[in-house]
Amino acid sequence: MATEFYFIATGVGSLPHHDPEGACEVVLSYMPEAPHWPQLPKLDPREGMINQFLDGMPGLVEENDKVFLRSPFEPPEEWNEFFSRYDEEDLDYFAIRPERAQGLYRFLELVKRCDTPFVKGQVTGPITLGLSIKDEDGRLSLFDEGLRDMIVKLVSMKARWQERVFSEVLPKARGIIFFDEPILSAYGSPYMNLNREIVVDTLRETIRRVNGFRGVHICGNTDWPMIMEVGFDIIDFDAYNHLSSFILYAEELKAFFECGGAVGWGIIPTETEALGRIAIEQLFRRLEEGIMSLVQRGIAEDMLYQGSLITPSCGTGLLSRAEAEKVYAGTKDISNRFRERFKTDQTRPKSA
């Protein structure tokens, strides 16, 4: 998919607000070209990244703050309905309900007034979801083939439903859906016994039916060549902490960009301590140096400009409101600096 992002600013998802209106105002103020709907876990625990996407799961049990899945295919009537709705592409069945996403529904009301080229949503990815919910015997659901297949279908349909509601309120905007996979930061460590084939096949099948830009957000280091192999259009990562390790894969990144891929550079830290001591100018220079090192290693500068977005390093749900706004203001500032540089480079006379 052709990319024409030119360092626009967008966000990861969560904000610390207790009021949907205030959260949406922050997003729309600082990210008007690619606004995202805000997840508000401090407003309601059902807006947490696991709980927010549970509706529609067959065999789901939620009781006494405990969540687990019955083994496939119990109860059979729930599984039969799930597969029937999936086969019919009944997106209403897979909707994110208002009680789990107050930020989303207020966002949909406000964003319809905007003229924006992109609109972004997000959903917890199947690996993180499958390694966060256990079955009734205490086993991680990702390792049960039936439960994994169900989770893949559920996440895919949650993404498709978002694409549909975005097209209804912003018919001219291009949709972006990030699949949030923070747990893949542990891939390859002794704590994650997960083979490459399961990761690639699971992610690939999940994004296969998504029509717009398909992104992945990983707020840590991981096996980046594996992620590039999946077929995502955008890879968004914590560039504040992991820029140097990411750009080591210049050869793989070159192929990724040449195939139309894009990178979300999460250069604004979302950790209180780092946020308090790092100046925007430092962040800009650090990222500029990293990007220029890729140019020196053979990636066309124009291709990098076209295929780059600026984001925070992660969500801001654990910060204060003032800190979150500082992150969003910084993201917009870095975006503006790179876009101004791009314009300058484009209009500078070429040497003979």
C-alpha positions as CSV (number, residue, x, y, z in Angstrom):
1,M,0.0,0.0,0.0
2,A,1.5,3.4,-1.0
3,T,2.5,5.5,1.9
4,E,2.2,9.3,2.0
5,F,2.6,10.1,5.7
6,Y,5.4,12.7,5.7
7,F,5.9,12.6,9.4
8,I,2.4,13.2,10.5
9,A,1.6,12.9,14.2
10,T,-0.6,10.2,15.7
11,G,-1.0,8.5,19.1
12,V,-0.9,5.0,20.5
13,G,-4.2,4.9,22.3
14,S,-4.6,5.4,26.1
15,L,-4.9,8.8,27.9
16,P,-5.3,9.4,31.7
17,H,-8.5,11.4,31.5
18,H,-11.7,10.7,33.3
19,D,-13.7,12.7,30.8
20,P,-14.0,11.5,27.2
21,E,-14.5,15.1,26.0
22,G,-11.2,16.3,27.4
23,A,-9.3,13.3,26.1
24,C,-10.7,13.9,22.6
25,E,-9.8,17.6,22.7
26,V,-6.2,16.7,23.3
27,V,-6.1,14.2,20.5
28,L,-7.8,16.5,18.0
29,S,-5.7,19.5,19.0
30,Y,-2.3,17.9,18.6
31,M,-3.0,15.2,16.0
32,P,-5.6,16.7,13.6
33,E,-4.3,14.9,10.5
34,A,-4.4,11.4,12.0
35,P,-6.5,11.6,15.2
36,H,-7.1,8.4,17.2
37,W,-9.8,7.5,19.6
38,P,-8.7,7.6,23.2
39,Q,-8.8,4.6,25.5
40,L,-9.5,5.7,29.1
41,P,-8.6,3.0,31.6
42,K,-8.7,5.4,34.6
43,L,-12.3,6.3,33.7
44,D,-13.4,2.6,33.7
45,P,-11.3,-0.6,34.1
46,R,-13.4,-2.0,31.2
47,E,-11.4,0.4,29.0
48,G,-8.2,-1.4,29.8
49,M,-6.4,-3.0,26.8
50,I,-7.6,-6.5,27.6
51,N,-11.1,-5.9,28.9
52,Q,-12.0,-3.5,26.2
53,F,-12.1,-6.1,23.4
54,L,-13.8,-9.1,25.2
55,D,-17.4,-8.7,23.9
56,G,-18.3,-11.5,21.5
57,M,-15.9,-14.1,22.9
58,P,-17.7,-17.5,23.1
59,G,-17.1,-19.3,26.4
60,L,-16.0,-16.1,28.2
61,V,-16.5,-16.0,32.0
62,E,-16.2,-12.7,33.9
63,E,-16.8,-13.1,37.6
64,N,-15.3,-11.5,40.7
65,D,-12.7,-9.6,38.7
66,K,-11.6,-12.9,37.1
67,V,-11.7,-13.5,33.4
68,F,-11.2,-16.9,31.7
69,L,-12.3,-18.9,28.8
70,R,-14.1,-22.3,28.8
71,S,-12.4,-24.9,26.6
72,P,-13.6,-25.1,23.0
73,F,-16.4,-25.5,22.2
74,E,-18.4,-24.8,25.4
75,P,-21.1,-23.7,25.6
76,P,-21.9,-24.9,22.0
77,E,-24.6,-22.4,21.4
78,E,-22.2,-19.5,21.9
79,W,-19.6,-21.0,19.6
80,N,-22.1,-21.8,16.9
81,E,-23.4,-18.2,17.0
82,F,-19.8,-16.8,17.0
83,F,-18.8,-18.8,13.8
84,S,-22.1,-18.0,12.2
85,R,-21.7,-14.3,12.8
86,Y,-18.1,-14.4,11.6
87,D,-19.1,-16.3,8.4
88,E,-21.8,-13.7,7.7
89,E,-19.4,-10.8,8.4
90,D,-21.9,-9.5,10.9
91,L,-19.7,-6.6,12.1
92,D,-22.4,-5.3,14.5
93,Y,-21.9,-8.6,16.5
94,F,-18.2,-7.7,17.0
95,A,-18.8,-4.0,17.9
96,I,-16.8,-2.5,20.7
97,R,-19.7,-1.6,23.1
98,P,-20.2,1.9,24.5
99,E,-19.7,0.8,28.1
100,R,-16.2,-0.5,27.2
101,A,-15.2,2.5,25.1
102,Q,-16.7,5.9,26.1
103,G,-13.7,7.6,24.5
104,L,-14.4,6.0,21.2
105,Y,-18.1,7.0,21.0
106,R,-17.4,10.6,22.0
107,F,-14.6,10.7,19.4
108,L,-16.9,9.5,16.7
109,E,-19.3,12.4,17.5
110,L,-16.5,15.0,17.5
111,V,-14.4,13.8,14.6
112,K,-17.2,14.0,12.0
113,R,-16.8,17.7,12.1
114,C,-13.1,17.4,11.0
115,D,-11.5,17.3,7.6
116,T,-8.7,14.9,8.2
117,P,-6.8,12.7,5.7
118,F,-6.4,9.8,8.2
119,V,-8.2,8.4,11.2
120,K,-6.6,5.8,13.5
121,G,-8.0,3.1,15.7
122,Q,-6.5,0.3,17.7
123,V,-7.1,-3.1,19.1
124,T,-5.2,-5.4,21.3
125,G,-3.3,-7.9,19.1
126,P,-3.9,-11.7,19.2
127,I,-0.6,-12.6,20.7
128,T,-1.0,-10.2,23.7
129,L,-4.7,-11.2,24.1
130,G,-3.9,-14.9,23.8
131,L,-1.1,-14.7,26.4
132,S,-3.2,-12.6,28.8
133,I,-6.4,-14.8,29.0
134,K,-6.3,-18.3,30.4
135,D,-8.6,-21.2,29.9
136,E,-10.6,-22.8,32.7
137,D,-7.6,-25.0,33.6
138,G,-5.2,-22.1,33.9
139,R,-3.5,-22.6,30.5
140,L,-2.7,-19.6,28.3
141,S,-5.4,-19.5,25.6
142,L,-2.9,-18.9,22.7
143,F,-1.6,-22.4,23.1
144,D,-5.0,-24.0,22.5
145,E,-5.6,-24.2,18.7
146,G,-9.3,-23.7,19.0
147,L,-9.1,-20.7,21.3
148,R,-6.3,-19.1,19.2
149,D,-8.4,-19.4,16.1
150,M,-11.3,-17.8,17.9
151,I,-9.1,-14.9,19.1
152,V,-7.7,-14.3,15.6
153,K,-11.2,-14.1,14.2
154,L,-12.4,-11.8,17.1
155,V,-9.5,-9.3,16.8
156,S,-9.8,-9.2,13.0
157,M,-13.5,-8.4,13.2
158,K,-13.0,-5.7,15.9
159,A,-10.6,-4.1,13.5
160,R,-13.0,-4.4,10.6
161,W,-15.8,-2.9,12.7
162,Q,-13.7,0.1,13.4
163,E,-13.0,0.6,9.8
164,R,-16.7,0.6,9.0
165,V,-17.6,3.2,11.7
166,F,-14.7,5.4,10.6
167,S,-15.9,5.2,7.0
168,E,-19.4,6.2,8.1
169,V,-18.3,9.4,9.9
170,L,-15.3,10.2,7.7
171,P,-15.9,8.8,4.3
172,K,-12.9,10.6,2.7
173,A,-10.3,9.7,5.4
174,R,-8.1,6.6,5.1
175,G,-8.2,4.3,8.0
176,I,-5.3,3.1,10.1
177,I,-5.6,0.3,12.6
178,F,-2.8,-0.5,15.1
179,F,-2.7,-4.0,16.5
180,D,-1.1,-3.4,20.0
181,E,1.4,-6.2,20.8
182,P,3.3,-5.1,23.9
183,I,3.9,-8.7,24.9
184,L,6.1,-9.2,21.9
185,S,8.8,-7.1,23.7
186,A,9.5,-10.4,25.5
187,Y,9.8,-12.5,22.4
188,G,13.0,-14.5,22.3
189,S,13.5,-14.2,26.1
190,P,13.4,-17.2,28.4
191,Y,10.0,-16.0,29.6
192,M,8.3,-16.5,26.3
193,N,8.3,-20.1,24.8
194,L,6.7,-19.1,21.5
195,N,8.0,-20.2,18.1
196,R,8.3,-17.8,15.2
197,E,5.8,-19.7,13.0
198,I,3.0,-19.2,15.5
199,V,3.7,-15.5,15.8
200,V,3.9,-14.9,12.1
201,D,0.9,-17.1,11.1
202,T,-1.3,-15.7,13.9
203,L,-0.6,-12.1,13.1
204,R,-0.8,-12.6,9.3
205,E,-4.2,-14.3,9.6
206,T,-5.5,-11.6,11.9
207,I,-4.6,-8.7,9.6
208,R,-5.5,-10.4,6.3
209,R,-9.1,-9.1,6.0
210,V,-8.3,-5.5,7.1
211,N,-8.7,-3.1,4.3
212,G,-6.9,0.0,5.4
213,F,-3.4,0.6,6.8
214,R,-2.5,-2.2,9.1
215,G,-0.1,-1.2,11.8
216,V,1.6,-2.9,14.8
217,H,2.7,-1.2,18.0
218,I,5.4,-2.8,20.1
219,C,6.7,-0.7,23.0
220,G,10.0,-2.5,23.3
221,N,12.6,-4.4,21.4
222,T,11.8,-7.6,19.5
223,D,12.7,-9.7,16.4
224,W,12.1,-6.9,13.9
225,P,12.8,-8.9,10.8
226,M,10.1,-11.3,12.0
227,I,7.6,-8.5,12.3
228,M,8.5,-7.1,8.9
229,E,7.8,-10.5,7.5
230,V,4.1,-10.5,8.6
231,G,2.8,-8.0,6.1
232,F,2.1,-4.9,8.2
233,D,2.0,-1.5,6.5
234,I,3.2,0.3,9.6
235,I,5.6,-0.7,12.4
236,D,5.4,1.6,15.4
237,F,7.9,1.2,18.1
238,D,9.5,2.9,21.2
239,A,12.2,4.9,19.4
240,Y,13.1,6.7,22.6
241,N,14.5,3.6,24.2
242,H,15.2,1.3,21.2
243,L,16.2,3.4,18.2
244,S,19.8,2.1,18.0
245,S,18.8,-1.6,18.0
246,F,16.0,-1.0,15.5
247,I,18.2,0.8,12.9
248,L,20.7,-2.1,13.0
249,Y,18.3,-3.8,10.5
250,A,18.9,-1.3,7.8
251,E,18.9,-4.0,5.0
252,E,15.6,-5.4,6.1
253,L,14.2,-1.9,6.6
254,K,15.2,-0.9,3.1
255,A,13.2,-3.8,1.7
256,F,10.3,-3.0,4.0
257,F,10.2,0.7,2.8
258,E,10.6,-0.3,-0.8
259,C,7.5,-2.5,-0.5
260,G,5.5,0.5,0.7
261,G,6.0,0.0,4.4
262,A,6.1,2.8,7.0
263,V,7.5,3.3,10.4
264,G,6.0,5.1,13.4
265,W,8.9,6.6,15.3
266,G,7.8,6.6,19.0
267,I,10.4,9.2,20.0
268,I,8.5,11.0,22.8
269,P,9.0,9.2,26.1
270,T,6.0,8.3,28.2
271,E,7.9,7.7,31.4
272,T,7.6,10.4,33.9
273,E,11.3,10.6,34.8
274,A,12.5,10.8,31.1
275,L,9.7,13.2,30.2
276,G,10.9,15.7,32.8
277,R,14.5,15.8,31.7
278,I,14.6,15.5,27.9
279,A,14.3,18.5,25.7
280,I,12.4,18.4,22.4
281,E,15.5,19.6,20.5
282,Q,17.5,16.6,21.9
283,L,14.8,14.2,20.8
284,F,14.6,15.7,17.3
285,R,18.4,15.5,16.9
286,R,18.6,12.0,18.1
287,L,15.9,10.8,15.7
288,E,17.3,12.9,12.9
289,E,20.7,11.2,13.4
290,G,19.1,7.8,13.4
291,I,17.2,8.4,10.2
292,M,20.2,9.9,8.4
293,S,22.2,6.8,9.4
294,L,19.6,4.8,7.4
295,V,20.0,7.1,4.5
296,Q,23.8,6.6,4.6
297,R,23.1,2.8,4.5
298,G,21.1,3.0,1.3
299,I,17.5,3.9,2.1
300,A,16.3,6.8,-0.1
301,E,15.6,9.9,1.9
302,D,12.3,10.7,0.1
303,M,11.2,7.1,0.9
304,L,11.9,7.7,4.6
305,Y,10.0,11.0,4.6
306,Q,7.0,9.5,2.9
307,G,6.9,6.5,5.1
308,S,7.4,8.0,8.5
309,L,5.0,8.9,11.3
310,I,5.8,10.5,14.7
311,T,4.2,9.0,17.8
312,P,4.7,8.8,21.5
313,S,6.8,5.8,22.7
314,C,3.7,4.2,24.2
315,G,0.3,5.1,25.6
316,T,-0.1,7.8,28.2
317,G,-2.7,6.2,30.4
318,L,-0.5,5.9,33.4
319,L,0.7,9.6,33.3
320,S,-1.0,12.7,34.8
321,R,-3.1,14.8,32.5
322,A,-0.5,17.5,32.3
323,E,2.2,14.9,31.5
324,A,0.0,13.4,28.8
325,E,-0.6,16.8,27.2
326,K,3.2,17.4,27.3
327,V,3.7,14.1,25.4
328,Y,1.1,15.1,22.7
329,A,2.5,18.6,22.4
330,G,6.0,17.1,22.0
331,T,4.8,14.7,19.4
332,K,3.3,17.5,17.3
333,D,6.4,19.6,17.7
334,I,8.7,16.8,16.5
335,S,6.3,16.2,13.6
336,N,6.4,19.9,12.6
337,R,10.2,20.0,12.8
338,F,10.6,17.1,10.4
339,R,8.0,18.3,8.0
340,E,9.6,21.8,7.9
341,R,12.9,20.1,7.2
342,F,11.3,18.1,4.4
343,K,9.9,21.2,2.8
344,T,13.3,22.9,3.0
345,D,15.1,19.9,1.5
346,Q,12.6,19.8,-1.4
347,T,13.0,23.5,-2.2
348,R,16.8,23.7,-1.8
349,P,18.6,24.2,-5.1
350,K,20.3,21.0,-6.2
351,S,24.1,21.2,-6.7
352,A,25.3,20.8,-10.2
